[in-house]
Amino acid sequence: MTNTELLEYIKTTLGQRGAQSLISLNRLFRRADKDKSGGLSKEELEACLSKMGVKLIKRNLDKLFKLFDIDNSGSISHQEFLRTIVGEMNSYRSQLVEKAFYKLDKDKNGYIDTTDIIGLFDGSKHPDVIARKKSEKEILAQFLDTFELHFSLVVFYSIC
């Protein structure tokens, strides 16, 4: 496999798990980091990806590891991993994110907090609400949990 094909395989396999796949992968990343170094060895990366359904032969694992290990440190940091998987934002995407940020920042305090999100969130059209499996409040709580986990990851990796 070429580097492009390998990355496409990883993205496709993770994408099949839905929007939560990166969050799940972040959790696995932390757990797989047995020595709490803030990075994954090749073996730790393989275990992590395997749990997410990504199976690689040794040659492709070696290639992927070199691709992720941007600084050639012998381990893959969380930032290296995300930068390689998600990629840098192009100017169009960056402008969209900025536009969305200013729309979400209702109180114009320079950051988006739960108050901003709660005021804009409408879970009434969510399939689980329509099917009466969950309430709108449960869907909102689930949505906010995503941000809590993201914040925890940011804090965790900034102190490592």
Backbone as CSV, one residue per row, in Angstrom:
resi,resn,N_x,N_y,N_z,CA_x,CA_y,CA_z,C_x,C_y,C_z
1,MET,0.832,-1.194,0.000,0.000,0.000,0.000,0.873,1.252,0.000
2,THR,0.452,2.254,-0.739,1.139,3.542,-0.690,0.703,4.265,0.583
3,ASN,1.430,5.331,0.938,1.060,6.131,2.119,-0.363,6.656,1.998
4,THR,-0.723,7.121,0.816,-2.063,7.659,0.590,-3.120,6.575,0.769
5,GLU,-2.864,5.392,0.208,-3.810,4.280,0.342,-3.934,3.836,1.803
6,LEU,-2.822,3.834,2.493,-2.809,3.433,3.899,-3.629,4.403,4.752
7,LEU,-3.407,5.688,4.555,-4.182,6.694,5.294,-5.666,6.614,4.936
8,GLU,-5.950,6.382,3.670,-7.349,6.284,3.239,-8.018,5.075,3.881
9,TYR,-7.282,3.967,3.984,-7.809,2.765,4.639,-8.114,3.054,6.109
10,ILE,-7.188,3.714,6.797,-7.382,4.056,8.217,-8.611,4.950,8.364
11,LYS,-8.680,6.010,7.562,-9.795,6.960,7.654,-11.125,6.276,7.356
12,THR,-11.147,5.432,6.332,-12.384,4.733,5.958,-12.815,3.784,7.063
13,THR,-11.884,3.030,7.593,-12.205,2.065,8.645,-12.708,2.792,9.888
14,LEU,-12.038,3.860,10.267,-12.487,4.625,11.428,-13.818,5.320,11.136
15,GLY,-13.978,5.808,9.923,-15.205,6.495,9.529,-16.431,5.611,9.596
16,GLN,-16.247,4.317,9.386,-17.368,3.378,9.452,-17.920,3.261,10.863
17,ARG,-17.127,3.660,11.831,-17.564,3.602,13.225,-18.337,4.850,13.630
18,GLY,-18.453,5.800,12.721,-19.246,6.997,12.996,-18.433,8.131,13.586
19,ALA,-19.146,9.187,13.952,-18.520,10.414,14.441,-17.771,10.204,15.744
20,GLN,-18.159,9.205,16.496,-17.528,8.965,17.791,-16.187,8.239,17.670
21,SER,-15.796,7.847,16.446,-14.592,7.025,16.303,-13.335,7.739,16.773
22,LEU,-13.198,9.030,16.474,-12.005,9.752,16.939,-12.003,9.879,18.452
23,ILE,-13.165,10.065,19.040,-13.248,10.150,20.498,-12.864,8.806,21.102
24,SER,-13.391,7.724,20.545,-13.037,6.387,21.028,-11.548,6.133,20.855
25,LEU,-11.017,6.552,19.725,-9.599,6.366,19.461,-8.749,7.169,20.443
26,ASN,-9.195,8.362,20.783,-8.479,9.169,21.778,-8.435,8.455,23.119
27,ARG,-9.561,7.871,23.513,-9.617,7.118,24.766,-8.641,5.936,24.714
28,LEU,-8.701,5.196,23.610,-7.803,4.052,23.449,-6.346,4.490,23.442
29,PHE,-6.083,5.631,22.810,-4.730,6.175,22.748,-4.187,6.360,24.169
30,ARG,-4.995,6.966,25.032,-4.563,7.192,26.422,-4.322,5.876,27.148
31,ARG,-5.247,4.927,26.953,-5.112,3.630,27.624,-3.926,2.840,27.097
32,ALA,-3.670,2.938,25.792,-2.582,2.172,25.181,-1.212,2.709,25.585
33,ASP,-1.168,3.959,26.015,0.091,4.578,26.433,0.473,4.063,27.821
34,LYS,0.924,2.815,27.861,1.185,2.107,29.120,2.208,2.808,30.013
35,ASP,3.232,3.386,29.412,4.273,4.028,30.229,3.990,5.506,30.492
36,LYS,2.825,5.982,30.075,2.382,7.374,30.281,3.394,8.386,29.757
37,SER,3.981,8.049,28.618,4.987,8.926,28.012,4.358,10.027,27.166
38,GLY,3.057,9.901,26.887,2.401,10.863,26.013,2.481,10.464,24.551
39,GLY,3.109,9.323,24.295,3.233,8.832,22.929,3.057,7.329,22.889
40,LEU,2.839,6.828,21.693,2.666,5.390,21.523,3.848,4.784,20.780
41,SER,4.285,3.640,21.263,5.277,2.856,20.532,4.548,2.184,19.373
42,LYS,5.296,1.529,18.520,4.691,0.829,17.383,3.723,-0.255,17.878
43,GLU,4.124,-0.973,18.927,3.281,-2.040,19.470,2.008,-1.466,20.085
44,GLU,2.140,-0.353,20.807,0.970,0.290,21.408,0.015,0.807,20.326
45,LEU,0.580,1.369,19.254,-0.241,1.852,18.147,-0.995,0.701,17.498
46,GLU,-0.305,-0.414,17.279,-0.940,-1.570,16.658,-2.108,-2.074,17.505
47,ALA,-1.911,-2.148,18.821,-2.978,-2.612,19.721,-4.166,-1.652,19.684
48,CYS,-3.873,-0.387,19.676,-4.901,0.650,19.649,-5.729,0.564,18.362
49,LEU,-5.061,0.510,17.237,-5.755,0.436,15.952,-6.531,-0.866,15.811
50,SER,-5.965,-1.947,16.297,-6.613,-3.247,16.213,-7.949,-3.236,16.953
51,LYS,-7.973,-2.591,18.115,-9.217,-2.497,18.885,-10.268,-1.669,18.156
52,MET,-9.831,-0.827,17.233,-10.761,-0.012,16.445,-11.108,-0.692,15.118
53,GLY,-10.632,-1.932,14.927,-10.976,-2.667,13.718,-10.027,-2.450,12.561
54,VAL,-8.890,-1.783,12.811,-7.897,-1.529,11.765,-6.829,-2.609,11.872
55,LYS,-6.793,-3.504,10.899,-5.826,-4.602,10.886,-4.765,-4.310,9.825
56,LEU,-3.501,-4.401,10.231,-2.406,-4.107,9.308,-1.355,-5.203,9.349
57,ILE,-0.782,-5.508,8.193,0.367,-6.407,8.166,1.586,-5.602,8.630
58,LYS,2.642,-6.295,9.050,3.808,-5.642,9.638,4.388,-4.552,8.740
59,ARG,4.524,-4.827,7.467,5.111,-3.861,6.535,4.300,-2.555,6.521
60,ASN,2.962,-2.683,6.495,2.114,-1.492,6.486,2.101,-0.784,7.840
61,LEU,2.210,-1.556,8.930,2.302,-0.941,10.254,3.588,-0.126,10.356
62,ASP,4.694,-0.684,9.878,5.969,0.044,9.889,5.866,1.342,9.085
63,LYS,5.258,1.247,7.920,5.094,2.409,7.045,4.209,3.464,7.717
64,LEU,3.111,3.008,8.317,2.184,3.917,8.986,2.865,4.605,10.171
65,PHE,3.637,3.824,10.922,4.319,4.392,12.084,5.278,5.499,11.656
66,LYS,6.042,5.266,10.597,6.967,6.295,10.086,6.203,7.525,9.610
67,LEU,5.056,7.297,9.013,4.226,8.398,8.531,3.707,9.247,9.691
68,PHE,3.290,8.598,10.777,2.772,9.305,11.950,3.874,9.961,12.778
69,ASP,5.027,9.321,12.861,6.115,9.814,13.717,6.832,10.979,13.035
70,ILE,6.169,12.104,12.995,6.642,13.281,12.260,8.009,13.755,12.747
71,ASP,8.221,13.732,14.068,9.483,14.241,14.618,10.561,13.161,14.771
72,ASN,10.273,11.943,14.266,11.226,10.815,14.322,11.705,10.500,15.736
73,SER,10.796,10.617,16.704,11.170,10.380,18.107,11.087,8.908,18.500
74,GLY,10.499,8.091,17.637,10.334,6.680,17.973,9.004,6.406,18.656
75,SER,8.200,7.444,18.835,6.842,7.272,19.354,5.935,8.293,18.674
76,ILE,4.651,8.018,18.733,3.680,8.898,18.084,2.905,9.652,19.151
77,SER,3.009,10.964,19.122,2.241,11.772,20.067,0.803,11.889,19.578
78,HIS,-0.050,12.267,20.487,-1.455,12.466,20.144,-1.584,13.511,19.038
79,GLN,-0.816,14.579,19.127,-0.871,15.636,18.114,-0.414,15.130,16.750
80,GLU,0.662,14.345,16.721,1.142,13.791,15.453,0.075,12.894,14.826
81,PHE,-0.554,12.104,15.683,-1.576,11.193,15.194,-2.738,11.961,14.571
82,LEU,-3.283,12.919,15.315,-4.423,13.688,14.805,-4.058,14.507,13.581
83,ARG,-2.881,15.118,13.591,-2.465,15.929,12.445,-2.389,15.074,11.181
84,THR,-1.933,13.842,11.323,-1.808,12.962,10.167,-3.171,12.438,9.720
85,ILE,-4.020,12.057,10.662,-5.336,11.517,10.322,-6.269,12.601,9.786
86,VAL,-6.369,13.689,10.513,-7.323,14.736,10.150,-6.746,15.664,9.095
87,GLY,-5.455,15.934,9.188,-4.808,16.831,8.231,-4.975,18.293,8.620
88,GLU,-4.229,19.125,7.969,-4.320,20.565,8.214,-5.560,21.099,7.503
89,MET,-6.121,22.136,8.061,-7.284,22.750,7.421,-6.847,23.644,6.276
90,ASN,-7.548,23.526,5.170,-7.289,24.455,4.076,-7.980,25.782,4.410
91,SER,-7.740,26.813,3.625,-8.268,28.134,3.955,-9.799,28.154,3.934
92,TYR,-10.407,27.409,3.025,-11.867,27.367,2.965,-12.442,26.777,4.255
93,ARG,-11.881,25.638,4.684,-12.324,24.994,5.918,-12.081,25.895,7.121
94,SER,-10.941,26.548,7.136,-10.592,27.447,8.232,-11.596,28.604,8.328
95,GLN,-11.986,29.143,7.187,-12.976,30.223,7.177,-14.336,29.726,7.670
96,LEU,-14.706,28.503,7.291,-15.970,27.934,7.764,-15.964,27.750,9.282
97,VAL,-14.850,27.271,9.800,-14.732,27.077,11.246,-14.835,28.423,11.957
98,GLU,-14.163,29.420,11.439,-14.218,30.751,12.043,-15.644,31.308,12.021
99,LYS,-16.321,31.137,10.898,-17.698,31.600,10.760,-18.603,30.891,11.785
100,ALA,-18.435,29.576,11.888,-19.225,28.791,12.841,-18.927,29.232,14.271
101,PHE,-17.661,29.484,14.560,-17.285,29.917,15.907,-18.011,31.202,16.280
102,TYR,-17.972,32.178,15.404,-18.612,33.458,15.720,-20.125,33.331,15.830
103,LYS,-20.694,32.394,15.100,-22.135,32.159,15.200,-22.482,31.492,16.537
104,LEU,-21.627,30.561,16.973,-21.861,29.853,18.231,-21.565,30.707,19.465
105,ASP,-20.619,31.610,19.354,-20.218,32.444,20.503,-21.247,33.557,20.712
106,LYS,-22.408,33.175,21.236,-23.537,34.093,21.366,-23.228,35.298,22.260
107,ASP,-22.494,35.073,23.346,-22.225,36.187,24.264,-20.949,36.954,23.902
108,LYS,-20.321,36.572,22.798,-19.141,37.264,22.244,-18.013,37.430,23.268
109,ASN,-17.818,36.380,24.095,-16.745,36.438,25.091,-15.438,35.811,24.598
110,GLY,-15.414,35.342,23.347,-14.191,34.803,22.774,-14.031,33.307,22.911
111,TYR,-14.971,32.651,23.563,-14.943,31.198,23.630,-16.373,30.663,23.681
112,ILE,-16.504,29.405,23.332,-17.823,28.770,23.307,-17.948,27.918,24.558
113,ASP,-18.936,28.232,25.361,-19.164,27.444,26.572,-20.517,26.745,26.475
114,THR,-20.846,25.979,27.517,-22.082,25.202,27.468,-23.318,26.092,27.361
115,THR,-23.261,27.281,27.934,-24.402,28.194,27.838,-24.687,28.545,26.384
116,ASP,-23.622,28.820,25.621,-23.783,29.113,24.190,-24.422,27.926,23.466
117,ILE,-23.930,26.742,23.759,-24.387,25.538,23.060,-25.826,25.194,23.435
118,ILE,-26.136,25.236,24.730,-27.483,24.895,25.186,-28.511,25.816,24.539
119,GLY,-28.158,27.086,24.396,-29.082,28.041,23.791,-29.367,27.780,22.321
120,LEU,-28.478,27.072,21.655,-28.627,26.819,20.219,-29.046,25.387,19.882
121,PHE,-28.857,24.484,20.806,-29.070,23.061,20.528,-30.552,22.723,20.445
122,ASP,-30.906,21.957,19.420,-32.274,21.466,19.261,-32.212,19.978,18.953
123,GLY,-32.547,19.170,19.937,-32.477,17.724,19.763,-33.791,17.099,19.319
124,SER,-34.791,17.920,19.028,-36.123,17.394,18.725,-36.168,16.526,17.464
125,LYS,-35.248,16.722,16.547,-35.250,15.961,15.291,-34.307,14.749,15.332
126,HIS,-33.661,14.545,16.476,-32.743,13.415,16.605,-33.544,12.109,16.480
127,PRO,-33.018,11.119,15.741,-33.749,9.852,15.536,-34.185,9.175,16.837
128,ASP,-33.356,9.227,17.881,-33.730,8.585,19.150,-34.855,9.331,19.860
129,VAL,-34.925,10.643,19.650,-36.023,11.423,20.226,-37.309,11.114,19.461
130,ILE,-37.209,11.096,18.153,-38.377,10.790,17.318,-38.908,9.389,17.638
131,ALA,-37.991,8.445,17.841,-38.386,7.063,18.162,-38.753,6.892,19.643
132,ARG,-38.681,7.974,20.399,-39.002,7.974,21.838,-38.105,7.044,22.648
133,LYS,-36.879,6.855,22.165,-35.892,6.063,22.906,-35.194,6.926,23.947
134,LYS,-35.024,8.227,23.600,-34.355,9.168,24.496,-35.095,10.492,24.473
135,SER,-34.900,11.244,25.546,-35.502,12.577,25.599,-34.540,13.589,24.984
136,GLU,-35.051,14.776,24.704,-34.188,15.843,24.181,-33.080,16.167,25.180
137,LYS,-33.394,16.118,26.475,-32.386,16.394,27.512,-31.267,15.348,27.481
138,GLU,-31.629,14.095,27.260,-30.619,13.034,27.186,-29.709,13.238,25.971
139,ILE,-30.299,13.628,24.864,-29.515,13.872,23.646,-28.596,15.071,23.866
140,LEU,-29.095,16.107,24.498,-28.261,17.273,24.809,-27.100,16.865,25.717
141,ALA,-27.387,16.084,26.752,-26.332,15.632,27.668,-25.274,14.809,26.925
142,GLN,-25.732,13.935,26.036,-24.810,13.119,25.234,-23.934,14.022,24.360
143,PHE,-24.546,15.019,23.763,-23.822,15.968,22.914,-22.793,16.739,23.726
144,LEU,-23.182,17.207,24.907,-22.262,17.970,25.758,-21.123,17.099,26.281
145,ASP,-21.384,15.801,26.477,-20.324,14.879,26.904,-19.172,14.854,25.902
146,THR,-19.497,15.020,24.639,-18.471,15.050,23.602,-17.486,16.183,23.874
147,PHE,-18.003,17.336,24.250,-17.139,18.482,24.533,-16.347,18.270,25.810
148,GLU,-16.973,17.658,26.802,-16.286,17.386,28.064,-15.097,16.461,27.825
149,LEU,-15.308,15.419,27.028,-14.218,14.493,26.719,-13.121,15.211,25.951
150,HIS,-13.502,16.021,24.977,-12.505,16.760,24.199,-11.688,17.664,25.117
151,PHE,-12.356,18.380,26.009,-11.662,19.272,26.931,-10.705,18.477,27.822
152,SER,-11.165,17.323,28.313,-10.315,16.469,29.144,-9.074,16.028,28.386
153,LEU,-9.251,15.681,27.112,-8.109,15.263,26.298,-7.134,16.405,26.095
154,VAL,-7.638,17.589,25.828,-6.776,18.746,25.631,-5.970,19.025,26.883
155,VAL,-6.622,19.003,28.032,-5.938,19.243,29.309,-4.918,18.153,29.570
156,PHE,-5.324,16.895,29.365,-4.433,15.759,29.615,-3.164,15.875,28.791
157,TYR,-3.312,16.119,27.482,-2.140,16.147,26.615,-1.336,17.433,26.748
158,SER,-1.917,18.481,27.282,-1.141,19.705,27.477,-0.243,19.601,28.699
159,ILE,-0.576,18.722,29.659,0.260,18.580,30.849,1.248,17.424,30.734
160,CYS,1.099,16.607,29.706,2.033,15.465,29.517,3.333,15.933,28.897
